[in-house]
């Protein structure tokens, strides 16, 4: 079985505080905000972090 994409999902209680933390960790704002309660950063060609 080949793995083509990886999505790491991190549950948080305060999206804005978490988003600020990940902005600083990754050095940029999220690549995608599909809704107010989600932020996504593309960290590799096939890997994402979703908060």
N, C-alpha and C positions, 0 to 999 in steps of 0.2 A: 504494500500500500504506500503510495507516494503522498506526501503532504505538500500541498500547493500554497496554502496560506495559513497564517497563524494570527488569531485575534486574542490578545490577553485582556480580559475584562476585570476591572478593579472596582468593587462596590465602595462607595463613600457616602457619608451622611451629609456632607456640605460640598456640593459641586463647585461652588465658586472658590472656596478655600483650596480644594483639591486641584482645580484648574490652575490657579496661581502657582501652586507647588510644582505641578508638571510643566507649566510654562517655563519656570526657572530651571528645572531639571533638564529639560530637553532643549532649552535655549530659544524657544519660539512658541507662538500661540498654536492652538490645535489646527489641524488641517481640515477638520470637519466638525460641525456642530449640528447634527441631524435634528436635534430638539434641545430645548433648554436644559434638560437633565442629562445630556450626554456631551462628551468631548472626545475626539479621536485624533491621535497623532500617528502618522505613518512613520515607522522607525526603520524599516527596510523595504525593499521592493515588494516583499510579500508578507510583511509583518506590521501589525497595528496594535496600539495600546488604546483601550477604550475605558474611559472613566465616567 
